[in-house]
């Protein structure tokens, strides 16, 4: 049994809390395979609830990177802090949309946006809500891809004798 199988077995026993943890760990730990675990969990559980639970978990997990930037702010010189505050003013209008868009894409490392958000002290609630909405959108796509795609993949593998 591979570590993915054993992780999936543990998360399946946990039910929807396992979906939350899969999303949380996937957003918090680099290279954690939540994009594999969420679709597989959706084949065993309700894909809508799996997508929402893992999306909330992923949104909260990526939000931890905000605090890395917030803590790192104290290491900056006053000039650099002032520069980040100017960036916060520039992001006031479209920052939440940028967060949502980047959170909803699977290819961007979230640290790229979240650490600077903490450095510039972007409004926390606005950032958290946008991140959760974006990650929930992405996780719903993962969950329904697993729910509808796994039977097709299974049938193809059986037809090929695998």
DSSP file (Angstrom, degrees, kcal/mol; ACC not computed):
  #  RESIDUE AA STRUCTURE BP1 BP2  ACC     N-H-->O    O-->H-N    N-H-->O    O-->H-N    TCO  KAPPA ALPHA  PHI   PSI    X-CA   Y-CA   Z-CA
    1    1 A X              0   0    0      0, 0.0     2,-0.0     0, 0.0     0, 0.0   0.000 360.0 360.0 360.0 127.4    0.0    0.0    0.0
    2    2 A X     >  -     0   0    0      1,-0.1     4,-2.3     4,-0.0     5,-0.2  -0.279 360.0-107.5 -78.2 168.8    1.5    3.4   -1.0
    3    3 A X  H  > S+     0   0    0      1,-0.2     4,-2.3     2,-0.2     5,-0.2   0.805 121.2  56.6 -68.4 -27.4    1.4    6.4    1.2
    4    4 A X  H  > S+     0   0    0      2,-0.2     4,-2.6     1,-0.2    -1,-0.2   0.921 108.4  47.4 -67.2 -42.4   -1.3    8.0   -1.0
    5    5 A X  H  > S+     0   0    0      2,-0.2     4,-2.3     1,-0.2    -2,-0.2   0.916 114.2  45.9 -63.6 -43.2   -3.5    4.9   -0.4
    6    6 A X  H  X S+     0   0    0     -4,-2.3     4,-2.0     2,-0.2    -1,-0.2   0.887 113.4  49.4 -69.4 -36.9   -2.9    5.0    3.3
    7    7 A X  H  X S+     0   0    0     -4,-2.3     4,-2.6     2,-0.2    -2,-0.2   0.919 111.8  49.3 -64.7 -43.1   -3.5    8.7    3.5
    8    8 A X  H  X S+     0   0    0     -4,-2.6     4,-2.7     1,-0.2    -2,-0.2   0.886 108.9  53.1 -63.4 -39.3   -6.7    8.3    1.5
    9    9 A X  H  X S+     0   0    0     -4,-2.3     4,-1.7     2,-0.2    -1,-0.2   0.912 111.7  45.2 -62.4 -42.7   -7.9    5.5    3.8
   10   10 A X  H  X S+     0   0    0     -4,-2.0     4,-1.3     2,-0.2    -2,-0.2   0.932 114.8  47.4 -66.3 -45.4   -7.3    7.7    6.9
   11   11 A X  H  X S+     0   0    0     -4,-2.6     4,-0.6     1,-0.2     7,-0.4   0.876 109.6  53.8 -65.5 -37.3   -9.0   10.7    5.3
   12   12 A X  H >< S+     0   0    0     -4,-2.7     3,-0.8     1,-0.2    -1,-0.2   0.887 106.1  52.6 -63.5 -38.5  -12.0    8.6    4.1
   13   13 A X  H 3< S+     0   0    0     -4,-1.7    -1,-0.2     1,-0.2    -2,-0.2   0.824 107.3  53.4 -64.6 -30.3  -12.5    7.3    7.7
   14   14 A X  H >< S-     0   0    0     -4,-1.3     3,-1.2     1,-0.2    -1,-0.2   0.613  95.1-162.5 -80.3 -12.1  -12.6   11.0    8.8
   15   15 A X  T <X  -     0   0    0     -3,-0.8     4,-1.2    -4,-0.6     3,-0.4  -0.431  64.4  -6.3  69.7-134.7  -15.3   11.8    6.3
   16   16 A X  H 3> S+     0   0    0      1,-0.3     4,-2.1     2,-0.2    -1,-0.2   0.763 132.6  61.6 -72.0 -24.6  -15.8   15.4    5.5
   17   17 A X  H <> S+     0   0    0     -3,-1.2     4,-2.5     1,-0.2    -1,-0.3   0.872 101.9  54.4 -64.2 -35.5  -13.4   16.5    8.2
   18   18 A X  H  > S+     0   0    0     -3,-0.4     4,-2.4    -7,-0.4    -2,-0.2   0.865 105.3  52.2 -63.9 -36.3  -10.8   14.5    6.1
   19   19 A X  H  X S+     0   0    0     -4,-1.2     4,-2.2     2,-0.2    -2,-0.2   0.913 109.3  49.8 -65.0 -42.1  -11.8   16.6    3.1
   20   20 A X  H  X S+     0   0    0     -4,-2.1     4,-2.7     1,-0.2    -2,-0.2   0.938 112.8  46.8 -59.4 -47.1  -11.2   19.8    5.1
   21   21 A X  H  X S+     0   0    0     -4,-2.5     4,-3.1     2,-0.2     5,-0.3   0.868 108.4  55.3 -65.3 -36.6   -7.8   18.5    6.2
   22   22 A X  H  X S+     0   0    0     -4,-2.4     4,-2.0     2,-0.2    -1,-0.2   0.927 112.7  42.7 -61.9 -43.7   -6.9   17.4    2.7
   23   23 A X  H  X S+     0   0    0     -4,-2.2     4,-1.7     2,-0.2    -2,-0.2   0.923 115.4  49.5 -66.2 -44.0   -7.5   21.0    1.5
   24   24 A X  H  X S+     0   0    0     -4,-2.7     4,-1.5     1,-0.2    -2,-0.2   0.939 115.0  42.8 -61.0 -49.4   -5.8   22.5    4.5
   25   25 A X  H  X S+     0   0    0     -4,-3.1     4,-2.8     1,-0.2     7,-0.2   0.864 110.8  56.8 -67.0 -35.7   -2.7   20.4    4.1
   26   26 A X  H  < S+     0   0    0     -4,-2.0     6,-0.3    -5,-0.3    -1,-0.2   0.843 113.3  39.7 -64.5 -33.1   -2.6   20.8    0.4
   27   27 A X  H  < S+     0   0    0     -4,-1.7    -1,-0.2    -3,-0.2    -2,-0.2   0.710 122.1  42.3 -86.8 -21.4   -2.5   24.6    0.7
   28   28 A X  H  < S+     0   0    0     -4,-1.5     2,-0.5    -5,-0.2    -2,-0.2   0.808 109.7  54.0 -94.9 -33.6   -0.1   24.6    3.7
   29   29 A X  S >< S-     0   0    0     -4,-2.8     3,-1.7    -5,-0.2    -1,-0.2  -0.905  86.2-120.8-110.8 121.0    2.5   22.0    2.7
   30   30 A X  T 3  S+     0   0    0     -2,-0.5     3,-0.1     1,-0.2    -3,-0.1  -0.321  94.5   9.7 -59.4 138.8    4.3   22.2   -0.6
   31   31 A X  T 3  S+     0   0    0      1,-0.2     2,-0.4    -5,-0.2    -1,-0.2   0.564  82.3 148.3  68.4  13.3    3.7   19.2   -2.9
   32   32 A X    <   -     0   0    0     -3,-1.7     2,-2.1    -6,-0.3     3,-0.4  -0.682  53.0-126.6 -74.5 128.4    1.0   17.6   -0.7
   33   33 A X    >>  +     0   0    0     -2,-0.4     4,-2.3     1,-0.2     3,-1.5  -0.275  59.3 140.2 -82.2  57.5   -1.2   15.9   -3.3
   34   34 A X  H 3>  +     0   0    0     -2,-2.1     4,-2.7     1,-0.3     5,-0.3   0.831  69.2  65.8 -65.2 -29.0   -4.6   17.4   -2.4
   35   35 A X  H 34 S+     0   0    0     -3,-0.4     4,-0.3     1,-0.2    -1,-0.3   0.657 110.5  37.3 -66.8 -14.0   -5.4   17.5   -6.2
   36   36 A X  H <> S+     0   0    0     -3,-1.5     4,-1.6     2,-0.1    -2,-0.2   0.785 117.6  48.5 -98.1 -43.2   -5.3   13.7   -6.1
   37   37 A X  H  X S+     0   0    0     -4,-2.3     4,-2.7     1,-0.2     5,-0.2   0.879 105.9  56.0 -69.8 -39.1   -6.9   13.1   -2.7
   38   38 A X  H  X S+     0   0    0     -4,-2.7     4,-2.1     1,-0.2    -1,-0.2   0.943 109.1  45.3 -63.0 -48.8   -9.9   15.4   -3.2
   39   39 A X  H  > S+     0   0    0     -5,-0.3     4,-0.7    -4,-0.3    -1,-0.2   0.897 114.8  49.3 -61.5 -36.9  -11.1   13.7   -6.5
   40   40 A X  H >X S+     0   0    0     -4,-1.6     3,-0.8     1,-0.2     4,-0.5   0.903 110.4  49.7 -68.3 -39.0  -10.6   10.3   -4.9
   41   41 A X  H >X S+     0   0    0     -4,-2.7     4,-2.1     1,-0.2     3,-1.3   0.861 103.7  61.1 -64.9 -34.4  -12.6   11.3   -1.8
   42   42 A X  H 3< S+     0   0    0     -4,-2.1     5,-0.3     1,-0.3    -1,-0.2   0.709  95.8  60.8 -67.5 -19.1  -15.4   12.6   -4.0
   43   43 A X  H << S+     0   0    0     -3,-0.8    -1,-0.3    -4,-0.7    -2,-0.2   0.727 114.3  35.2 -76.5 -19.9  -15.9    9.1   -5.4
   44   44 A X  H << S+     0   0    0     -3,-1.3    -2,-0.2    -4,-0.5     2,-0.2   0.705 124.6  33.7-102.1 -26.4  -16.7    7.9   -1.9
   45   45 A X  S  < S-     0   0    0     -4,-2.1     2,-0.4   -30,-0.1   -33,-0.0  -0.652 105.5 -64.5-123.8 176.4  -18.5   10.9   -0.5
   46   46 A X     >  -     0   0    0     -2,-0.2     4,-2.5     1,-0.2     5,-0.2  -0.513  43.8-147.4 -64.7 119.6  -20.9   13.7   -1.7
   47   47 A X  H  > S+     0   0    0     -2,-0.4     4,-2.5    -5,-0.3     5,-0.2   0.820  93.7  55.8 -64.7 -30.7  -18.7   15.7   -4.2
   48   48 A X  H  > S+     0   0    0      2,-0.2     4,-2.2     1,-0.2    -1,-0.2   0.942 112.4  40.8 -65.0 -46.8  -20.4   19.0   -3.4
   49   49 A X  H  > S+     0   0    0      2,-0.2     4,-2.9     1,-0.2     5,-0.3   0.881 114.5  52.8 -70.4 -37.5  -19.7   18.7    0.3
   50   50 A X  H  X S+     0   0    0     -4,-2.5     4,-2.6     2,-0.2     5,-0.3   0.932 111.2  47.4 -61.0 -45.0  -16.2   17.4   -0.4
   51   51 A X  H  X S+     0   0    0     -4,-2.5     4,-1.8    -5,-0.2    89,-0.2   0.905 115.6  43.5 -63.5 -43.2  -15.5   20.4   -2.6
   52   52 A X  H  X S+     0   0    0     -4,-2.2     4,-2.4     2,-0.2     5,-0.2   0.933 116.1  46.9 -69.7 -45.6  -16.8   22.9   -0.2
   53   53 A X  H  X S+     0   0    0     -4,-2.9     4,-2.2     1,-0.2    -2,-0.2   0.928 116.2  43.8 -63.4 -44.9  -15.1   21.4    2.9
   54   54 A X  H  X S+     0   0    0     -4,-2.6     4,-2.6    -5,-0.3    -1,-0.2   0.846 112.1  54.6 -70.3 -31.6  -11.8   21.1    1.1
   55   55 A X  H  X S+     0   0    0     -4,-1.8     4,-2.5    -5,-0.3    81,-0.3   0.908 109.2  46.7 -66.0 -42.0  -12.1   24.5   -0.3
   56   56 A X  H  X S+     0   0    0     -4,-2.4     4,-2.3     2,-0.2     5,-0.2   0.926 113.8  49.3 -64.3 -43.7  -12.7   26.1    3.1
   57   57 A X  H  X S+     0   0    0     -4,-2.2     4,-2.5    -5,-0.2    -2,-0.2   0.907 112.2  47.6 -60.9 -42.3   -9.7   24.1    4.4
   58   58 A X  H  X S+     0   0    0     -4,-2.6     4,-2.6     2,-0.2     5,-0.2   0.887 110.4  52.2 -67.7 -38.4   -7.5   25.2    1.5
   59   59 A X  H  X S+     0   0    0     -4,-2.5     4,-1.2     1,-0.2    -2,-0.2   0.912 113.5  43.2 -63.2 -42.0   -8.6   28.8    2.0
   60   60 A X  H  X S+     0   0    0     -4,-2.3     4,-0.7     2,-0.2    -2,-0.2   0.887 113.2  53.7 -69.6 -38.6   -7.7   28.7    5.7
   61   61 A X  H >< S+     0   0    0     -4,-2.5     3,-0.7     1,-0.2     4,-0.4   0.898 109.9  45.3 -64.2 -41.7   -4.4   26.8    4.9
   62   62 A X  H >< S+     0   0    0     -4,-2.6     3,-1.2     1,-0.2     4,-0.5   0.786 102.0  68.2 -73.0 -24.3   -3.2   29.4    2.4
   63   63 A X  H >X S+     0   0    0     -4,-1.2     3,-0.9     1,-0.3     4,-0.8   0.748  84.7  71.5 -65.4 -23.5   -4.2   32.2    4.8
   64   64 A X  H <X S+     0   0    0     -3,-0.7     4,-0.9    -4,-0.7     3,-0.5   0.827  88.6  62.3 -60.6 -30.9   -1.4   31.0    7.1
   65   65 A X  H <> S+     0   0    0     -3,-1.2     4,-1.8    -4,-0.4    -1,-0.3   0.800  92.4  65.2 -65.9 -27.6    1.1   32.4    4.5
   66   66 A X  H <> S+     0   0    0     -3,-0.9     4,-2.4    -4,-0.5    -1,-0.2   0.909  99.9  51.2 -57.5 -42.5   -0.4   35.8    5.2
   67   67 A X  H  X S+     0   0    0     -4,-0.8     4,-2.4    -3,-0.5    -1,-0.2   0.764 102.4  59.3 -71.8 -24.8    0.9   35.6    8.7
   68   68 A X  H  X S+     0   0    0     -4,-0.9     4,-2.1     2,-0.2    -1,-0.2   0.936 110.6  42.8 -63.6 -45.5    4.4   34.7    7.5
   69   69 A X  H  X S+     0   0    0     -4,-1.8     4,-1.1     2,-0.2    -2,-0.2   0.890 112.3  53.2 -66.1 -39.3    4.4   38.0    5.6
   70   70 A X  H  < S+     0   0    0     -4,-2.4     4,-0.4     1,-0.2     3,-0.3   0.904 112.4  44.5 -63.5 -41.0    2.9   39.9    8.6
   71   71 A X  H >< S+     0   0    0     -4,-2.4     3,-1.0     1,-0.2    -1,-0.2   0.864 110.2  55.3 -69.3 -36.2    5.6   38.6   10.8
   72   72 A X  H >< S+     0   0    0     -4,-2.1     3,-1.6     1,-0.2     4,-0.4   0.682  88.6  79.4 -70.7 -17.2    8.3   39.3    8.2
   73   73 A X  G >< S+     0   0    0     -4,-1.1     3,-1.2    -3,-0.3    -1,-0.2   0.836  84.9  60.7 -58.1 -33.2    7.1   42.9    8.1
   74   74 A X  G <  S+     0   0    0     -3,-1.0    -1,-0.3    -4,-0.4    -2,-0.2   0.664  97.5  59.3 -71.5 -14.9    9.0   43.6   11.3
   75   75 A X  G <  S+     0   0    0     -3,-1.6    -1,-0.3    -4,-0.2    -2,-0.2   0.585  89.7  93.9 -86.5 -10.6   12.3   42.6    9.6
   76   76 A X  S <  S-     0   0    0     -3,-1.2     2,-0.1    -4,-0.4    -3,-0.0  -0.464  80.5-112.1 -84.3 153.0   11.8   45.4    6.9
   77   77 A X     >  -     0   0    0     -2,-0.1     4,-2.3     1,-0.1     5,-0.2  -0.397  34.6-105.9 -72.4 159.7   13.3   48.8    7.1
   78   78 A X  H  > S+     0   0    0      1,-0.2     4,-2.1     2,-0.2     5,-0.1   0.837 121.4  55.3 -57.4 -32.9   10.9   51.7    7.6
   79   79 A X  H  > S+     0   0    0      2,-0.2     4,-1.8     1,-0.2    -1,-0.2   0.926 109.0  45.6 -66.3 -44.1   11.4   52.7    3.9
   80   80 A X  H  > S+     0   0    0      2,-0.2     4,-2.1     1,-0.2    -2,-0.2   0.878 110.7  53.8 -68.1 -36.2   10.4   49.2    2.7
   81   81 A X  H  X S+     0   0    0     -4,-2.3     4,-2.1     1,-0.2    -1,-0.2   0.919 107.8  50.6 -61.2 -42.5    7.4   49.2    5.0
   82   82 A X  H  X S+     0   0    0     -4,-2.1     4,-1.7     1,-0.2    -1,-0.2   0.879 107.9  53.6 -63.2 -37.1    6.3   52.5    3.5
   83   83 A X  H  X S+     0   0    0     -4,-1.8     4,-1.6     1,-0.2    -1,-0.2   0.913 108.9  48.2 -63.4 -43.0    6.7   51.0    0.0
   84   84 A X  H  X S+     0   0    0     -4,-2.1     4,-1.9     1,-0.2    -1,-0.2   0.852 107.3  56.4 -66.9 -33.3    4.4   48.0    0.9
   85   85 A X  H  X S+     0   0    0     -4,-2.1     4,-1.6     1,-0.2    -1,-0.2   0.872 104.8  52.2 -66.2 -34.9    1.8   50.4    2.4
   86   86 A X  H  X S+     0   0    0     -4,-1.7     4,-1.7     1,-0.2    -1,-0.2   0.885 107.5  52.7 -65.3 -37.6    1.7   52.2   -1.0
   87   87 A X  H  X S+     0   0    0     -4,-1.6     4,-1.9     1,-0.2    -2,-0.2   0.880 103.9  56.8 -64.5 -36.6    1.1   48.8   -2.6
   88   88 A X  H  < S+     0   0    0     -4,-1.9     4,-0.5     1,-0.2    -1,-0.2   0.918 106.2  50.0 -60.4 -41.9   -1.8   48.2   -0.2
   89   89 A X  H >< S+     0   0    0     -4,-1.6     3,-0.7     1,-0.2     4,-0.3   0.871 109.8  51.2 -63.8 -36.6   -3.4   51.4   -1.4
   90   90 A X  H 3< S+     0   0    0     -4,-1.7     3,-0.4     1,-0.2     4,-0.4   0.829 111.3  47.5 -69.2 -31.6   -2.9   50.3   -5.0
   91   91 A X  T 3X S+     0   0    0     -4,-1.9     4,-2.3     1,-0.2     5,-0.3   0.443  83.2  98.1 -89.0   0.3   -4.6   46.9   -4.4
   92   92 A X  T <4 S+     0   0    0     -3,-0.7     4,-0.2    -4,-0.5    -1,-0.2   0.867  88.6  38.2 -58.3 -38.9   -7.6   48.4   -2.5
   93   93 A X  T  4 S+     0   0    0     -3,-0.4    -1,-0.2    -4,-0.3     4,-0.2   0.928 134.2  15.0 -81.9 -46.2   -9.9   48.3   -5.5
   94   94 A X  T  > S+     0   0    0     -4,-0.4     4,-2.1     1,-0.1    -2,-0.2   0.339  92.9 102.1-114.8   5.7   -9.0   45.0   -7.3
   95   95 A X  H  X S+     0   0    0     -4,-2.3     4,-2.4     1,-0.2     5,-0.2   0.885  82.1  51.5 -60.2 -41.8   -6.9   43.1   -4.7
   96   96 A X  H  > S+     0   0    0     -5,-0.3     4,-2.5    -4,-0.2    -1,-0.2   0.885 110.0  50.1 -65.0 -37.7   -9.8   40.8   -3.7
   97   97 A X  H  > S+     0   0    0      2,-0.2     4,-2.6     1,-0.2    -1,-0.2   0.889 110.0  50.6 -66.8 -38.1  -10.4   39.8   -7.3
   98   98 A X  H  X S+     0   0    0     -4,-2.1     4,-2.5     2,-0.2     5,-0.2   0.921 111.2  48.1 -63.8 -44.1   -6.7   39.1   -7.8
   99   99 A X  H  X S+     0   0    0     -4,-2.4     4,-2.5     2,-0.2    -2,-0.2   0.940 112.9  48.4 -60.7 -47.6   -6.7   36.9   -4.7
  100  100 A X  H  X S+     0   0    0     -4,-2.5     4,-1.7     1,-0.2    -2,-0.2   0.923 112.7  48.4 -60.0 -45.9   -9.8   35.0   -5.9
  101  101 A X  H  < S+     0   0    0     -4,-2.6     4,-0.3     1,-0.2    -1,-0.2   0.931 114.7  43.6 -62.5 -47.0   -8.4   34.5   -9.4
  102  102 A X  H >< S+     0   0    0     -4,-2.5     3,-0.8     1,-0.2     6,-0.3   0.842 112.4  53.5 -69.3 -32.7   -5.0   33.2   -8.2
  103  103 A X  H 3< S+     0   0    0     -4,-2.5    -1,-0.2    -5,-0.2    -2,-0.2   0.811 106.0  54.4 -69.8 -28.7   -6.6   31.0   -5.5
  104  104 A X  T 3< S+     0   0    0     -4,-1.7     2,-0.4    -5,-0.2    -1,-0.2   0.473  94.3  82.7 -85.7  -1.2   -8.9   29.4   -8.2
  105  105 A X    X   -     0   0    0     -3,-0.8     3,-0.5    -4,-0.3    33,-0.1  -0.874  66.2-152.3-105.0 135.9   -6.0   28.4  -10.4
  106  106 A X  T 3  S+     0   0    0     -2,-0.4    -1,-0.1     1,-0.2   -71,-0.1   0.652  86.8  61.8 -79.1 -13.6   -4.1   25.2   -9.7
  107  107 A X  T 3  S+     0   0    0      2,-0.1     2,-0.5    -5,-0.0    -1,-0.2   0.608  82.5  85.5 -93.7 -11.4   -0.7   26.3  -11.2
  108  108 A X  S <  S-     0   0    0     -3,-0.5     2,-0.5    -6,-0.3    -3,-0.1  -0.769  75.8-128.5 -95.2 130.6    0.2   29.3   -9.0
  109  109 A X    >   -     0   0    0     -2,-0.5     3,-1.3     1,-0.2     4,-0.4  -0.641  18.5-143.0 -70.4 126.0    2.0   28.8   -5.7
  110  110 A X  T >> S+     0   0    0     -2,-0.5     4,-2.5     1,-0.3     3,-1.1   0.729  91.9  73.5 -67.4 -22.3   -0.1   30.8   -3.3
  111  111 A X  H 3> S+     0   0    0      1,-0.3     4,-1.8     2,-0.2     5,-0.5   0.836  84.1  69.7 -60.1 -30.6    2.9   32.0   -1.3
  112  112 A X  H <4 S+     0   0    0     -3,-1.3     4,-0.3     1,-0.2    -1,-0.3   0.842 114.6  24.1 -57.4 -35.5    3.7   34.4   -4.2
  113  113 A X  H <> S+     0   0    0     -3,-1.1     4,-1.6    -4,-0.4    -2,-0.2   0.811 119.9  55.5 -99.0 -35.8    0.6   36.5   -3.3
  114  114 A X  H  X S+     0   0    0     -4,-2.5     4,-1.9     2,-0.2    -3,-0.2   0.872 103.0  52.3 -74.3 -37.5   -0.1   35.7    0.4
  115  115 A X  H  X S+     0   0    0     -4,-1.8     4,-2.2    -5,-0.2    -1,-0.2   0.943 112.0  46.1 -65.7 -46.4    3.3   36.7    1.8
  116  116 A X  H  > S+     0   0    0     -5,-0.5     4,-2.2    -4,-0.3    -1,-0.2   0.865 108.0  58.4 -62.8 -32.5    3.3   40.1    0.2
  117  117 A X  H  <>S+     0   0    0     -4,-1.6     5,-2.5     1,-0.2     4,-0.4   0.911 108.6  45.4 -60.8 -40.5   -0.3   40.6    1.3
  118  118 A X  H ><5S+     0   0    0     -4,-1.9     3,-0.9     3,-0.2    -2,-0.2   0.896 110.1  54.3 -67.4 -40.1    0.8   40.1    4.9
  119  119 A X  H 3<5S+     0   0    0     -4,-2.2    -2,-0.2     1,-0.2    -1,-0.2   0.869 113.6  41.6 -61.3 -36.7    3.8   42.5    4.3
  120  120 A X  T 3<5S-     0   0    0     -4,-2.2    -1,-0.2    -5,-0.1    -2,-0.2   0.438 109.7-123.7 -91.4   1.5    1.5   45.2    3.1
  121  121 A X  T < 5 -     0   0    0     -3,-0.9    -3,-0.2    -4,-0.4     3,-0.1   0.914  36.9-169.9  55.8  48.0   -1.2   44.5    5.8
  122  122 A X      < -     0   0    0     -5,-2.5    -1,-0.1     1,-0.2     5,-0.1  -0.377  43.5 -77.0 -61.8 146.6   -3.9   43.9    3.3
  123  123 A X     >  -     0   0    0      1,-0.1     4,-2.1   -35,-0.1     5,-0.2  -0.256  44.4-144.9 -53.8 124.8   -7.3   43.7    5.1
  124  124 A X  H  > S+     0   0    0      1,-0.2     4,-2.8     2,-0.2     5,-0.2   0.905  92.3  46.1 -63.1 -49.0   -7.5   40.2    6.7
  125  125 A X  H  > S+     0   0    0      1,-0.2     4,-2.7     2,-0.2     5,-0.3   0.913 112.7  50.9 -65.5 -41.9  -11.2   39.4    6.3
  126  126 A X  H  > S+     0   0    0      1,-0.2     4,-2.0     2,-0.2    -1,-0.2   0.916 113.9  45.1 -59.6 -44.1  -11.3   40.6    2.7
  127  127 A X  H  X S+     0   0    0     -4,-2.1     4,-2.4     2,-0.2    -2,-0.2   0.913 113.4  49.4 -67.2 -43.5   -8.3   38.4    1.9
  128  128 A X  H  X S+     0   0    0     -4,-2.8     4,-2.6     2,-0.2     5,-0.2   0.926 111.9  47.3 -64.3 -45.4   -9.6   35.4    3.7
  129  129 A X  H  X S+     0   0    0     -4,-2.7     4,-2.5     1,-0.2     5,-0.2   0.930 113.7  47.7 -62.9 -45.3  -13.0   35.5    2.1
  130  130 A X  H  X S+     0   0    0     -4,-2.0     4,-2.3    -5,-0.3    -1,-0.2   0.899 112.9  49.4 -62.9 -39.8  -11.5   35.9   -1.4
  131  131 A X  H  X S+     0   0    0     -4,-2.4     4,-2.6     2,-0.2     5,-0.2   0.905 111.6  48.0 -66.0 -41.7   -9.1   33.1   -0.8
  132  132 A X  H  X S+     0   0    0     -4,-2.6     4,-2.5     2,-0.2     5,-0.2   0.912 112.1  49.2 -66.4 -41.9  -11.8   30.7    0.5
  133  133 A X  H  X S+     0   0    0     -4,-2.5     4,-2.0    -5,-0.2    -2,-0.2   0.930 114.3  45.8 -63.0 -44.3  -14.1   31.5   -2.5
  134  134 A X  H  X S+     0   0    0     -4,-2.3     4,-2.0    -5,-0.2    -2,-0.2   0.926 115.5  44.9 -64.4 -45.6  -11.3   30.9   -5.0
  135  135 A X  H  X S+     0   0    0     -4,-2.6     4,-2.9     1,-0.2     5,-0.2   0.860 110.8  54.2 -69.0 -34.6  -10.1   27.7   -3.3
  136  136 A X  H  X S+     0   0    0     -4,-2.5     4,-2.3   -81,-0.3    -1,-0.2   0.909 107.7  50.9 -65.0 -40.1  -13.7   26.4   -3.0
  137  137 A X  H  X S+     0   0    0     -4,-2.0     4,-1.7    -5,-0.2    -2,-0.2   0.942 113.3  45.0 -59.5 -47.7  -14.2   27.0   -6.7
  138  138 A X  H  X S+     0   0    0     -4,-2.0     4,-2.2     1,-0.2    -2,-0.2   0.918 113.2  49.4 -63.3 -44.6  -11.0   25.0   -7.5
  139  139 A X  H  X S+     0   0    0     -4,-2.9     4,-2.8     1,-0.2    -1,-0.2   0.825 106.8  55.8 -68.5 -31.3  -11.8   22.2   -5.1
  140  140 A X  H  X S+     0   0    0     -4,-2.3     4,-2.6   -89,-0.2     5,-0.3   0.898 107.5  49.9 -65.2 -38.7  -15.3   21.8   -6.5
  141  141 A X  H  X S+     0   0    0     -4,-1.7     4,-2.1     2,-0.2    -2,-0.2   0.935 112.6  47.1 -63.0 -45.4  -13.7   21.3   -9.9
  142  142 A X  H  X S+     0   0    0     -4,-2.2     4,-2.1     2,-0.2    -2,-0.2   0.935 113.2  48.7 -59.0 -47.1  -11.4   18.7   -8.4
  143  143 A X  H  X S+     0   0    0     -4,-2.8     4,-2.5     1,-0.2    -2,-0.2   0.927 114.7  42.7 -64.1 -46.5  -14.2   16.9   -6.6
  144  144 A X  H  X S+     0   0    0     -4,-2.6     4,-2.5     2,-0.2     5,-0.4   0.816 110.0  57.9 -72.8 -28.1  -16.6   16.8   -9.6
  145  145 A X  H  X S+     0   0    0     -4,-2.1     4,-2.0    -5,-0.3     5,-0.3   0.912 112.1  42.1 -63.6 -40.9  -13.7   15.8  -11.9
  146  146 A X  H  X S+     0   0    0     -4,-2.1     4,-1.9     3,-0.2     5,-0.3   0.910 114.2  51.1 -69.2 -42.2  -13.1   12.8   -9.6
  147  147 A X  H  < S+     0   0    0     -4,-2.5     4,-0.4     1,-0.2    -2,-0.2   0.921 124.9  25.9 -63.5 -45.9  -16.8   12.0   -9.2
  148  148 A X  H  X S+     0   0    0     -4,-2.5     4,-0.5    -5,-0.1    -1,-0.2   0.753 125.1  49.0 -90.1 -25.5  -17.6   12.0  -13.0
  149  149 A X  H  X S+     0   0    0     -4,-2.0     4,-2.5    -5,-0.4     5,-0.2   0.806  95.4  68.1 -86.7 -30.5  -14.1   11.1  -14.3
  150  150 A X  H  X S+     0   0    0     -4,-1.9     4,-2.9    -5,-0.3     5,-0.2   0.893  98.2  51.0 -62.9 -41.5  -13.2    8.1  -12.1
  151  151 A X  H  > S+     0   0    0     -4,-0.4     4,-2.2    -5,-0.3    -1,-0.2   0.888 112.0  48.9 -61.8 -35.2  -15.9    5.7  -13.6
  152  152 A X  H  X S+     0   0    0     -4,-0.5     4,-2.3     2,-0.2    -2,-0.2   0.929 113.3  45.8 -67.6 -45.2  -14.6    6.6  -17.1
  153  153 A X  H  X S+     0   0    0     -4,-2.5     4,-2.5     1,-0.2    -2,-0.2   0.913 112.6  51.3 -63.4 -42.5  -11.0    6.0  -16.2
  154  154 A X  H  X S+     0   0    0     -4,-2.9     4,-2.2    -5,-0.2    -1,-0.2   0.905 110.2  49.1 -61.6 -42.1  -11.9    2.8  -14.4
  155  155 A X  H  X S+     0   0    0     -4,-2.2     4,-2.3    -5,-0.2    -1,-0.2   0.906 111.1  49.8 -65.4 -41.6  -13.8    1.6  -17.5
  156  156 A X  H  X S+     0   0    0     -4,-2.3     4,-1.7     2,-0.2    -2,-0.2   0.922 111.0  48.9 -62.5 -43.5  -10.9    2.4  -19.8
  157  157 A X  H  <>S+     0   0    0     -4,-2.5     5,-3.0     1,-0.2     4,-0.3   0.898 111.6  49.5 -64.0 -40.2   -8.4    0.6  -17.6
  158  158 A X  H ><5S+     0   0    0     -4,-2.2     3,-1.0     4,-0.2    -1,-0.2   0.889 109.0  52.4 -65.6 -38.7  -10.7   -2.5  -17.5
  159  159 A X  H 3<5S+     0   0    0     -4,-2.3    -1,-0.2     1,-0.3    -2,-0.2   0.827 110.1  49.1 -65.5 -31.1  -11.0   -2.4  -21.3
  160  160 A X  T 3<5S-     0   0    0     -4,-1.7    -1,-0.3    -5,-0.2    -2,-0.2   0.463 118.6-113.1 -86.2  -1.6   -7.3   -2.4  -21.6
  161  161 A X  T < 5       0   0    0     -3,-1.0    -3,-0.2    -4,-0.3    -2,-0.1   0.712 360.0 360.0  79.3  20.7   -6.9   -5.2  -19.1
  162  162 A X      <       0   0    0     -5,-3.0    -4,-0.2    -6,-0.2    -5,-0.1   0.414 360.0 360.0-101.2 360.0   -5.3   -3.2  -16.4
